[in-house]
Amino acid sequence: MDGASPRIDVWIMRTDRIDSPAHGRLQTLLSETERNDHDRHAKPQDRVLHAAAHALKRHALSARFDVKPSAWSFTMNAYGKPRPSNGPDGADPRFNLTHTPGLVAVAVSNGIDLGLDAETLDPAHATLDTAMAFAHPSELRTLDPASPHFIGDFYRLWTRKEALAKATGLGLSLEVRTLIFADEIDGPWHLEEWDEGPHHRMALIVETKLGSPEIRMHRIEPTALT
Ligand SMILES: CC(C)(COP(=O)(O)OP(=O)(O)OC[C@H]1O[C@@H](n2cnc3c(N)ncnc32)[C@H](O)[C@@H]1OP(=O)(O)O)[C@@H](O)C(=O)NCCC(=O)NCCS
């Protein structure tokens, strides 16, 4: 069993080929609580994302820690950030998950706080009005809707801030509009960011108390989950 280490495992799964039988199979991998949460989603596509994300979460945690996928249980902080409430002796399993149309992803660590965000590039959503909800005034001035880079710039900022809000565990309670997000973040955080194919942007923010993170990427098909 690995002790606390700066290693982060990032698991990414495409969801666009999950048909009805595959969706049904993913649901069998969920706990009763997760199935109830699943059933509360009204839209079929949100149910697929929920089942895929939480089945992947169990798979990703069990790939790192010696606990069966079905045996994990979870608790959450005051802002809704979940974390495992069980695990092998001496280990401190942590994770963060994200879902967006077409993709789910989970980052797993041992003893390190982290936040992961994936967004689908959507020109209809990328507007200055929307950016006002999360960008600092000085960041807003760098966003030019007439630029061919606008959508990329918009989602780079969005995913960075969302990942930071998730890493701190504060979620929406973090005043992201007051933060100016340079390429290097002030404080004990490391930023990784990338395009996941042509339609998605992702950002991962990791606490650096154990040194620079070693990031291992795993891309997996839904059929590989057990
Ligand atoms: C809950 C929140 C943390 C992310 O929600 P979201 O947009 O649905 O994003 P994601 O799919 O990336 O993440 C959802 C998952 O984060 C986890 N999560 C929930 N609360 C969290 C918190 N406080 N901190 C970290 N992770 C949290 C959960 O696992 C959740 O999935 P689940 O509900 O299926 O268990 C919250 O910050 C939010 O709603 N943000 C969107 C607000 C926005 O406008 N952002 C603009 C750019 S900053």
The ligand as a MOL file (V3000), in Angstrom:
LIG
                    3D

  0  0  0     0  0            999 V3000
M  V30 BEGIN CTAB
M  V30 COUNTS 48 50 0 0 0
M  V30 BEGIN ATOM
M  V30 1 C -20.3780 21.8040 -6.6760 0
M  V30 2 C -19.3350 22.6210 -7.3870 0
M  V30 3 C -18.0820 22.4670 -6.5640 0
M  V30 4 C -19.0110 22.0880 -8.7740 0
M  V30 5 O -20.1800 21.6920 -9.4400 0
M  V30 6 P -20.3250 21.4080 -10.9960 0
M  V30 7 O -20.2460 22.6640 -11.7410 0
M  V30 8 O -21.4960 20.5400 -11.1800 0
M  V30 9 O -18.9680 20.7170 -11.3560 0
M  V30 10 P -18.3230 19.2850 -11.4810 0
M  V30 11 O -19.0630 18.3170 -12.3160 0
M  V30 12 O -16.9490 19.6400 -11.9090 0
M  V30 13 O -18.2050 18.7120 -9.9820 0
M  V30 14 C -19.2630 18.1400 -9.2900 0
M  V30 15 C -18.6830 17.2320 -8.2150 0
M  V30 16 O -17.8060 17.9550 -7.3420 0
M  V30 17 C -17.8750 17.3750 -6.0450 0
M  V30 18 N -18.1640 18.4580 -5.0940 0
M  V30 19 C -19.3450 18.8760 -4.5750 0
M  V30 20 N -19.1360 19.9270 -3.7290 0
M  V30 21 C -17.8100 20.1620 -3.7330 0
M  V30 22 C -16.9740 21.1150 -3.0560 0
M  V30 23 N -17.4600 22.0080 -2.1960 0
M  V30 24 N -15.6480 21.0840 -3.2960 0
M  V30 25 C -15.1290 20.1690 -4.1430 0
M  V30 26 N -15.8520 19.2380 -4.8150 0
M  V30 27 C -17.1840 19.2440 -4.5950 0
M  V30 28 C -18.9540 16.3070 -6.0610 0
M  V30 29 O -18.3210 15.0380 -6.1890 0
M  V30 30 C -19.7340 16.6560 -7.3090 0
M  V30 31 O -20.2890 15.5570 -7.9830 0
M  V30 32 P -21.5810 14.7690 -7.4450 0
M  V30 33 O -22.5620 15.8110 -7.0500 0
M  V30 34 O -22.0210 13.9070 -8.5960 0
M  V30 35 O -21.0540 13.9690 -6.2860 0
M  V30 36 C -19.7220 24.0980 -7.3420 0
M  V30 37 O -18.5480 24.8570 -7.2950 0
M  V30 38 C -20.4680 24.6190 -8.4840 0
M  V30 39 O -21.6580 24.4060 -8.6000 0
M  V30 40 N -19.7880 25.3330 -9.3520 0
M  V30 41 C -20.3350 25.8840 -10.5850 0
M  V30 42 C -20.4280 27.3400 -10.4300 0
M  V30 43 C -19.9110 28.2470 -11.4790 0
M  V30 44 O -20.6570 29.0330 -11.9770 0
M  V30 45 N -18.5910 28.2670 -11.7570 0
M  V30 46 C -18.0570 29.2680 -12.6220 0
M  V30 47 C -16.5760 29.1430 -12.8020 0
M  V30 48 S -15.6830 29.2500 -11.2920 0
M  V30 END ATOM
M  V30 BEGIN BOND
M  V30 1 1 1 2
M  V30 2 1 2 3
M  V30 3 1 2 4
M  V30 4 1 2 36
M  V30 5 1 4 5
M  V30 6 1 5 6
M  V30 7 2 6 7
M  V30 8 1 6 8
M  V30 9 1 6 9
M  V30 10 1 9 10
M  V30 11 2 10 11
M  V30 12 1 10 12
M  V30 13 1 10 13
M  V30 14 1 13 14
M  V30 15 1 14 15
M  V30 16 1 15 16
M  V30 17 1 15 30
M  V30 18 1 16 17
M  V30 19 1 17 18
M  V30 20 1 17 28
M  V30 21 1 18 19
M  V30 22 1 18 27
M  V30 23 2 19 20
M  V30 24 1 20 21
M  V30 25 1 21 22
M  V30 26 2 21 27
M  V30 27 1 22 23
M  V30 28 2 22 24
M  V30 29 1 24 25
M  V30 30 2 25 26
M  V30 31 1 26 27
M  V30 32 1 28 29
M  V30 33 1 28 30
M  V30 34 1 30 31
M  V30 35 1 31 32
M  V30 36 2 32 33
M  V30 37 1 32 34
M  V30 38 1 32 35
M  V30 39 1 36 37
M  V30 40 1 36 38
M  V30 41 2 38 39
M  V30 42 1 38 40
M  V30 43 1 40 41
M  V30 44 1 41 42
M  V30 45 1 42 43
M  V30 46 2 43 44
M  V30 47 1 43 45
M  V30 48 1 45 46
M  V30 49 1 46 47
M  V30 50 1 47 48
M  V30 END BOND
M  V30 END CTAB
M  END
